[in-house]
């Protein structure tokens, strides 16, 4: 994998490569979280049977993103609360 960087020092080049890998990993996890939320919201909108199961999956994805620092813990709590409120309606 070749990373285009201005770095000349070997350790800085390695850090740039690691940053690219970590960015891809973080983006994938954040995207998976958004997908889980969208699946739950779609299930609630159409009144699907498996809404509670999808809520648990969304909560798990949100907690995972919060534990990795991808989203703030307060945002995670707010998102989970809003999803639970949508289920109870």
OpenMM code with the backbone's topology and positions (N, CA, C; nanometers):
from openmm import Vec3, app, unit

residues = "UNK UNK UNK UNK UNK UNK UNK UNK UNK UNK UNK UNK UNK UNK UNK UNK UNK UNK UNK UNK UNK UNK UNK UNK UNK UNK UNK UNK UNK UNK UNK UNK UNK UNK UNK UNK UNK UNK UNK UNK UNK UNK UNK UNK UNK UNK UNK UNK UNK UNK UNK UNK UNK UNK UNK UNK UNK UNK UNK UNK UNK UNK UNK UNK UNK UNK UNK UNK UNK UNK UNK UNK UNK UNK UNK UNK UNK UNK UNK UNK UNK UNK UNK UNK UNK UNK UNK UNK UNK".split()
positions = [
    Vec3(0.0844, -0.1177, 0.0000),
    Vec3(0.0000, 0.0000, 0.0000),
    Vec3(0.0888, 0.1239, 0.0000),
    Vec3(0.0660, 0.2106, -0.0948),
    Vec3(0.1456, 0.3326, -0.1028),
    Vec3(0.0599, 0.4502, -0.0597),
    Vec3(0.1104, 0.5217, 0.0397),
    Vec3(0.0397, 0.6383, 0.0904),
    Vec3(0.1127, 0.7624, 0.0412),
    Vec3(0.0365, 0.8531, -0.0186),
    Vec3(0.0973, 0.9768, -0.0659),
    Vec3(0.1082, 1.0711, 0.0531),
    Vec3(0.2325, 1.0994, 0.0927),
    Vec3(0.2549, 1.1827, 0.2103),
    Vec3(0.3769, 1.2712, 0.1880),
    Vec3(0.3796, 1.3785, 0.2612),
    Vec3(0.4944, 1.4690, 0.2539),
    Vec3(0.6048, 1.4265, 0.3502),
    Vec3(0.5766, 1.3271, 0.4322),
    Vec3(0.6723, 1.2849, 0.5341),
    Vec3(0.7990, 1.2270, 0.4710),
    Vec3(0.9123, 1.2593, 0.5308),
    Vec3(1.0413, 1.2054, 0.4875),
    Vec3(1.0970, 1.1055, 0.5873),
    Vec3(1.0612, 1.1229, 0.7131),
    Vec3(1.1130, 1.0374, 0.8190),
    Vec3(1.0361, 0.9047, 0.8197),
    Vec3(1.1106, 0.7957, 0.8377),
    Vec3(1.0516, 0.6628, 0.8282),
    Vec3(0.9345, 0.6443, 0.9243),
    Vec3(0.9491, 0.6890, 1.0480),
    Vec3(0.8418, 0.6715, 1.1463),
    Vec3(0.7188, 0.7547, 1.1087),
    Vec3(0.7403, 0.8712, 1.0494),
    Vec3(0.6277, 0.9551, 1.0074),
    Vec3(0.5540, 0.8918, 0.8893),
    Vec3(0.6289, 0.8275, 0.8008),
    Vec3(0.5679, 0.7575, 0.6874),
    Vec3(0.4827, 0.6411, 0.7396),
    Vec3(0.5369, 0.5665, 0.8387),
    Vec3(0.4621, 0.4557, 0.8981),
    Vec3(0.3347, 0.5066, 0.9642),
    Vec3(0.3423, 0.6194, 1.0354),
    Vec3(0.2245, 0.6746, 1.1022),
    Vec3(0.1193, 0.7144, 0.9985),
    Vec3(0.1635, 0.7699, 0.8872),
    Vec3(0.0700, 0.8093, 0.7820),
    Vec3(-0.0021, 0.6868, 0.7265),
    Vec3(0.0704, 0.5770, 0.7090),
    Vec3(0.0089, 0.4526, 0.6605),
    Vec3(-0.0920, 0.3992, 0.7621),
    Vec3(-0.0536, 0.4009, 0.8899),
    Vec3(-0.1435, 0.3534, 0.9944),
    Vec3(-0.2678, 0.4408, 1.0044),
    Vec3(-0.2491, 0.5728, 0.9849),
    Vec3(-0.3632, 0.6639, 0.9906),
    Vec3(-0.4645, 0.6314, 0.8815),
    Vec3(-0.4160, 0.5955, 0.7643),
    Vec3(-0.5064, 0.5606, 0.6539),
    Vec3(-0.5840, 0.4342, 0.6891),
    Vec3(-0.5137, 0.3324, 0.7400),
    Vec3(-0.5796, 0.2071, 0.7782),
    Vec3(-0.6846, 0.2313, 0.8862),
    Vec3(-0.6459, 0.3085, 0.9882),
    Vec3(-0.7377, 0.3339, 1.0999),
    Vec3(-0.8582, 0.4140, 1.0541),
    Vec3(-0.8362, 0.5079, 0.9614),
    Vec3(-0.9469, 0.5875, 0.9093),
    Vec3(-1.0476, 0.4997, 0.8363),
    Vec3(-0.9979, 0.4039, 0.7588),
    Vec3(-1.0863, 0.3113, 0.6887),
    Vec3(-1.1658, 0.2263, 0.7880),
    Vec3(-1.0983, 0.1795, 0.8916),
    Vec3(-1.1632, 0.0971, 0.9927),
    Vec3(-1.2701, 0.1774, 1.0679),
    Vec3(-1.2361, 0.2999, 1.1075),
    Vec3(-1.3311, 0.3851, 1.1785),
    Vec3(-1.4502, 0.4196, 1.0904),
    Vec3(-1.4239, 0.4508, 0.9650),
    Vec3(-1.5325, 0.4859, 0.8723),
    Vec3(-1.6267, 0.3686, 0.8538),
    Vec3(-1.5710, 0.2485, 0.8444),
    Vec3(-1.6531, 0.1294, 0.8269),
    Vec3(-1.7410, 0.1065, 0.9492),
    Vec3(-1.6854, 0.1243, 1.0681),
    Vec3(-1.7629, 0.1019, 1.1904),
    Vec3(-1.8726, 0.2068, 1.2052),
    Vec3(-1.8411, 0.3320, 1.1723),
    Vec3(-1.9406, 0.4384, 1.1817),
    Vec3(-2.0517, 0.4165, 1.0795),
    Vec3(-2.0141, 0.3703, 0.9615),
    Vec3(-2.1119, 0.3412, 0.8568),
    Vec3(-2.2031, 0.2263, 0.8989),
    Vec3(-2.1456, 0.1238, 0.9612),
    Vec3(-2.2247, 0.0101, 1.0089),
    Vec3(-2.3239, 0.0551, 1.1158),
    Vec3(-2.2804, 0.1492, 1.1997),
    Vec3(-2.3700, 0.2028, 1.3021),
    Vec3(-2.4883, 0.2744, 1.2369),
    Vec3(-2.4593, 0.3583, 1.1390),
    Vec3(-2.5658, 0.4312, 1.0697),
    Vec3(-2.6617, 0.3342, 0.9999),
    Vec3(-2.6064, 0.2308, 0.9397),
    Vec3(-2.6887, 0.1313, 0.8711),
    Vec3(-2.7817, 0.0607, 0.9694),
    Vec3(-2.7300, 0.0238, 1.0865),
    Vec3(-2.8117, -0.0436, 1.1879),
    Vec3(-2.9257, 0.0470, 1.2327),
    Vec3(-2.8973, 0.1759, 1.2482),
    Vec3(-3.0000, 0.2716, 1.2887),
    Vec3(-3.1064, 0.2833, 1.1798),
    Vec3(-3.0631, 0.2930, 1.0551),
    Vec3(-3.1578, 0.3069, 0.9436),
    Vec3(-3.2454, 0.1820, 0.9300),
    Vec3(-3.1867, 0.0639, 0.9495),
    Vec3(-3.2642, -0.0598, 0.9420),
    Vec3(-3.3725, -0.0610, 1.0500),
    Vec3(-3.3353, -0.0178, 1.1710),
    Vec3(-3.4325, -0.0139, 1.2799),
    Vec3(-3.5440, 0.0849, 1.2485),
    Vec3(-3.5087, 0.2042, 1.2027),
    Vec3(-3.6098, 0.3059, 1.1734),
    Vec3(-3.7043, 0.2603, 1.0622),
    Vec3(-3.6502, 0.1910, 0.9631),
    Vec3(-3.7343, 0.1390, 0.8548),
    Vec3(-3.8294, 0.0320, 0.9077),
    Vec3(-3.7805, -0.0534, 0.9973),
    Vec3(-3.8635, -0.1590, 1.0539),
    Vec3(-3.9764, -0.1000, 1.1380),
    Vec3(-3.9455, 0.0033, 1.2135),
    Vec3(-4.0485, 0.0687, 1.2952),
    Vec3(-4.1533, 0.1341, 1.2058),
    Vec3(-4.1091, 0.1963, 1.0983),
    Vec3(-4.2012, 0.2655, 1.0078),
    Vec3(-4.3005, 0.1692, 0.9439),
    Vec3(-4.2545, 0.0490, 0.9121),
    Vec3(-4.3454, -0.0465, 0.8489),
    Vec3(-4.4075, -0.1438, 0.9492),
    Vec3(-4.3769, -0.1251, 1.0777),
    Vec3(-4.4371, -0.2079, 1.1820),
    Vec3(-4.3912, -0.3522, 1.1814),
    Vec3(-4.2645, -0.3744, 1.1561),
    Vec3(-4.2101, -0.5103, 1.1475),
    Vec3(-4.2047, -0.5770, 1.2858),
    Vec3(-4.2057, -0.7087, 1.2828),
    Vec3(-4.2022, -0.7889, 1.4062),
    Vec3(-4.0657, -0.7805, 1.4760),
    Vec3(-3.9597, -0.7708, 1.3968),
    Vec3(-3.8248, -0.7797, 1.4531),
    Vec3(-3.7680, -0.6435, 1.4935),
    Vec3(-3.8524, -0.5470, 1.5251),
    Vec3(-3.8048, -0.4127, 1.5604),
    Vec3(-3.7196, -0.4146, 1.6878),
    Vec3(-3.7617, -0.4939, 1.7865),
    Vec3(-3.6849, -0.4983, 1.9122),
    Vec3(-3.5458, -0.5571, 1.8898),
    Vec3(-3.5395, -0.6591, 1.8064),
    Vec3(-3.4100, -0.7204, 1.7737),
    Vec3(-3.3192, -0.6194, 1.7035),
    Vec3(-3.3774, -0.5441, 1.6111),
    Vec3(-3.3002, -0.4421, 1.5399),
    Vec3(-3.2605, -0.3277, 1.6329),
    Vec3(-3.3447, -0.2994, 1.7329),
    Vec3(-3.3097, -0.1970, 1.8321),
    Vec3(-3.1872, -0.2411, 1.9107),
    Vec3(-3.1838, -0.3689, 1.9509),
    Vec3(-3.0664, -0.4195, 2.0239),
    Vec3(-2.9409, -0.4102, 1.9372),
    Vec3(-2.9546, -0.4424, 1.8093),
    Vec3(-2.8391, -0.4345, 1.7183),
    Vec3(-2.7926, -0.2899, 1.7032),
    Vec3(-2.8879, -0.1979, 1.6945),
    Vec3(-2.8524, -0.0563, 1.6818),
    Vec3(-2.7842, -0.0068, 1.8089),
    Vec3(-2.8372, -0.0463, 1.9255),
    Vec3(-2.7753, -0.0072, 2.0522),
    Vec3(-2.6331, -0.0609, 2.0619),
    Vec3(-2.6138, -0.1843, 2.0185),
    Vec3(-2.4799, -0.2443, 2.0224),
    Vec3(-2.3836, -0.1674, 1.9315),
    Vec3(-2.4308, -0.1310, 1.8133),
    Vec3(-2.3465, -0.0567, 1.7194),
    Vec3(-2.3129, 0.0815, 1.7744),
    Vec3(-2.4105, 0.1458, 1.8362),
    Vec3(-2.3885, 0.2788, 1.8942),
    Vec3(-2.2894, 0.2698, 2.0095),
    Vec3(-2.3068, 0.1713, 2.0975),
    Vec3(-2.2149, 0.1552, 2.2103),
    Vec3(-2.0728, 0.1273, 2.1622),
    Vec3(-2.0610, 0.0467, 2.0573),
    Vec3(-1.9287, 0.0170, 2.0029),
    Vec3(-1.8605, 0.1407, 1.9482),
    Vec3(-1.9365, 0.2233, 1.8788),
    Vec3(-1.8796, 0.3466, 1.8240),
    Vec3(-1.8404, 0.4422, 1.9354),
    Vec3(-1.9206, 0.4476, 2.0395),
    Vec3(-1.8897, 0.5368, 2.1520),
    Vec3(-1.7655, 0.4890, 2.2273),
    Vec3(-1.7514, 0.3576, 2.2447),
    Vec3(-1.6362, 0.3054, 2.3181),
    Vec3(-1.5057, 0.3276, 2.2419),
    Vec3(-1.5134, 0.3350, 2.1092),
    Vec3(-1.3945, 0.3596, 2.0278),
    Vec3(-1.3672, 0.5088, 2.0102),
    Vec3(-1.4592, 0.5925, 2.0598),
    Vec3(-1.4399, 0.7368, 2.0472),
    Vec3(-1.4838, 0.7919, 1.9126),
    Vec3(-1.5604, 0.7129, 1.8362),
    Vec3(-1.6072, 0.7602, 1.7058),
    Vec3(-1.7192, 0.8617, 1.7227),
    Vec3(-1.7991, 0.8441, 1.8279),
    Vec3(-1.9005, 0.9429, 1.8635),
    Vec3(-1.8892, 0.9687, 2.0130),
    Vec3(-1.9347, 1.0839, 2.0567),
    Vec3(-1.9280, 1.1198, 2.1982),
    Vec3(-2.0275, 1.0361, 2.2772),
    Vec3(-1.9943, 1.0079, 2.4026),
    Vec3(-2.0812, 0.9225, 2.4840),
    Vec3(-2.2188, 0.9846, 2.5038),
    Vec3(-2.2265, 1.1180, 2.5093),
    Vec3(-2.3570, 1.1827, 2.5246),
    Vec3(-2.4403, 1.1679, 2.3981),
    Vec3(-2.3762, 1.1736, 2.2825),
    Vec3(-2.4483, 1.1529, 2.1570),
    Vec3(-2.4989, 1.0094, 2.1505),
    Vec3(-2.4171, 0.9166, 2.1963),
    Vec3(-2.4588, 0.7764, 2.1973),
    Vec3(-2.5828, 0.7594, 2.2848),
    Vec3(-2.5800, 0.8186, 2.4023),
    Vec3(-2.6927, 0.8089, 2.4936),
    Vec3(-2.8173, 0.8735, 2.4338),
    Vec3(-2.8003, 0.9879, 2.3718),
    Vec3(-2.9125, 1.0592, 2.3086),
    Vec3(-2.9719, 0.9767, 2.1948),
    Vec3(-2.8855, 0.9198, 2.1107),
    Vec3(-2.9324, 0.8386, 1.9981),
    Vec3(-3.0101, 0.7160, 2.0470),
    Vec3(-2.9564, 0.6485, 2.1490),
    Vec3(-3.0217, 0.5296, 2.2020),
    Vec3(-3.1581, 0.5655, 2.2616),
    Vec3(-3.1637, 0.6768, 2.3298),
    Vec3(-3.2892, 0.7203, 2.3895),
    Vec3(-3.3936, 0.7507, 2.2818),
    Vec3(-3.3528, 0.8173, 2.1767),
    Vec3(-3.4455, 0.8519, 2.0693),
    Vec3(-3.4957, 0.7273, 1.9969),
    Vec3(-3.4075, 0.6303, 1.9774),
    Vec3(-3.4497, 0.5057, 1.9124),
    Vec3(-3.5501, 0.4297, 1.9992),
    Vec3(-3.5234, 0.4258, 2.1299),
    Vec3(-3.6145, 0.3559, 2.2206),
    Vec3(-3.7505, 0.4251, 2.2214),
    Vec3(-3.7507, 0.5580, 2.2136),
    Vec3(-3.8771, 0.6321, 2.2108),
    Vec3(-3.9551, 0.6021, 2.0837),
    Vec3(-3.8840, 0.5847, 1.9722),
    Vec3(-3.9514, 0.5518, 1.8469),
    Vec3(-4.0175, 0.4143, 1.8546),
    Vec3(-3.9537, 0.3227, 1.9258),
    Vec3(-4.0096, 0.1887, 1.9397),
    Vec3(-4.1374, 0.1907, 2.0227),
    Vec3(-4.1391, 0.2726, 2.1281),
    Vec3(-4.2529, 0.2733, 2.2189),
    Vec3(-4.3761, 0.3438, 2.1607),
    Vec3(-4.3578, 0.4230, 2.0544),
    Vec3(-4.4711, 0.4941, 1.9934),
    Vec3(-4.5656, 0.4002, 1.9236),
] * unit.nanometer
topology = app.Topology()
chain = topology.addChain("A")
for resn in residues:
    res = topology.addResidue(resn, chain)
    for name in ("N", "CA", "C"):
        topology.addAtom(name, app.Element.getBySymbol(name[0]), res)
